[in-house]
Amino acid sequence: MCGIVGYNGKDSVTDQLLESLELLEYRGYDSAGLATLNETTGKVKLRKCAGRVADLRKICQNDKKISTCGIGHTRWATHGGVNDVNAHPHRSGDVLLVHNGIVENYEELIDHFMLHKELKSQTDTEVVAAVLNKFYQGDPHEAICKTVKYLKGTFALVVMFVDQPEVIYAIRNVSPIVAACNQNGTMLASDVAALGSTADKYMVIPEYVITELHKNEIKLFDLKGKPVEPHFMDIDWDTTRDGKGKYPFYMEKEIMEQPDVIKATMEERIIDGKIDLSGDGVPDEVLRDCERICVVACGTAMHAGLVAKSLVQSRLGMHMNVEYASEFMYGNPVIDEKTLVLAISQSGETIDTLEALKYARKKGAKSIAVINVKGSSIARESDYVMYTSAGPEIAVASTKAYTTQLAVLFLLVGRMAKVRGVFDDGAEKAYLENMVQAPDKMQQVLDQKHDIHKIAREMLDAKDAYMLGRGLDYSILLEGALKLKEVSYIHTEAYASGELKHGTIALITENTPVVATVTQEKLKDKELSNIREVQSRGASVVLFVKDGIDLADAEYADVFTLPAMMDEFMVFPASAALQLLAYYVSMDKGLDVDKPRNLAKVVTVE
Ligand code: F6R
């Protein structure tokens, strides 16, 4: 959470920073700010405000854009409310600072360094700036080394010292910083997407290494002052954004892209009609020898894990746990060297998932990360990585990342079935025949988006909504409910429909909107009978039903027919329909679909 950026080069820094902050805005959009330092005059300009980067741009529009060295920030508030004063950068004496992370012991530091009178904001960041300033006697390295020894928590700090106008300094613990160098200067940022399209190589700043950003080079030093060799990697995925195209919001564009990105995700992993994970470097022994599988993930990524669990248990007959990464360690999980941990994450930076993965690896587990953003922290921490080919996902609500995660997980389970002797060639072929149909079946749903839009219009005034399903339908709906609540602000809960009578049914009254999916042949009778129970109590039921399932002569508020696939694969068309439902409700309510309130795309604080 929070995006940080620094630029030192030949061009106007204000333009560079604003551009990068726009690319980083999905990490937080409460407030934004930048500080520039003119090397010739030594003058500092600090601009910040509550609101979006667009508001910051307005403030900067009449500035003379002459400085070529500066730092910037887009905030997701942790300590202190959303206002101009709490926005970054923070200045204390000669120090200007932006920060991503949480300094847990900031109150102790206020007492220890007697900072009470000098702080203007409620942020932990200003405390760090003040401590740095206390230690700063003209030697940035000394001040940084002394300061970080006092800090508890996670941090990515980017600092300018007013009397050192030629250099930007950075240091981090856990929270990411990447850096790149091109013919126009040097840059650092919270993620590769913000480095600009001209860089083709980047480095991940190692933890507790002091980074100096000069105009034409990046220097690294350990805390003892010894130079550290930078390790550059290729940027081998397209970080340019081609905008929203013909769509009003990225969310719609990303929903519509799913058939293509799922195909791309499968393409290199299906060779001569067989699942082949050799390109991912995942050895068959890892898949064959594990005795347990455990997923650690958050939010939507965790829901992808739940779908995989059904598959693992039905196809492989293996035990699989799916854990909220944030709860994982507190449950004393049973993990050993026979456990295969799957860490699923779009951003690859979710701190809870990262910490859960580290914990599992310490206990001896082998790990595979299913990640969208190449080179991200979780990808680097894991034994093996399987990348999804979703491409940049800009809308905060995850759509194409989720379904490409599913595609990877389905292929992983398919390969496990093969190497464990569950699938013979014929079974693998039948499984893959279904898998490769998923993009077309989703496309059929997407082609009927106007019908789903009509259904959405009926839900605009709802305060609460419920989603009901059993088995795999329940897992599908957990994600459907998350999507609806996060973008439409309608309080929505998914329930296992068999649980209704144990309490939840008390919430159903006249016209309560209930969304149900009925996609599993063997569960359909029970699901339909649970739906009748809520209908008898006045619920208005919208049904997404697999083509071919007989609804007898029952009546529903709305019925949308999903193209039929083998039950296990119905998650693909059903998810597309539920995503569109959430999208249209949000859009028709006039909300900022791509940036729902209070959220950030990358969650780097616990
Ligand atoms: C919801 C959503 C979140 C993320 C979660 C994990 O639409 O996007 O629930 O799935 O924050 O993020 P990643 O996948 O980046 O680890």
Residues whose N, C-alpha, C, O or C-beta is under 5 A from the ligand:
A	BS01	F6R	C298 G299 T300 A301 I344 S345 Q346 S347 G348 T350 V396 A397 S398 K601 V603
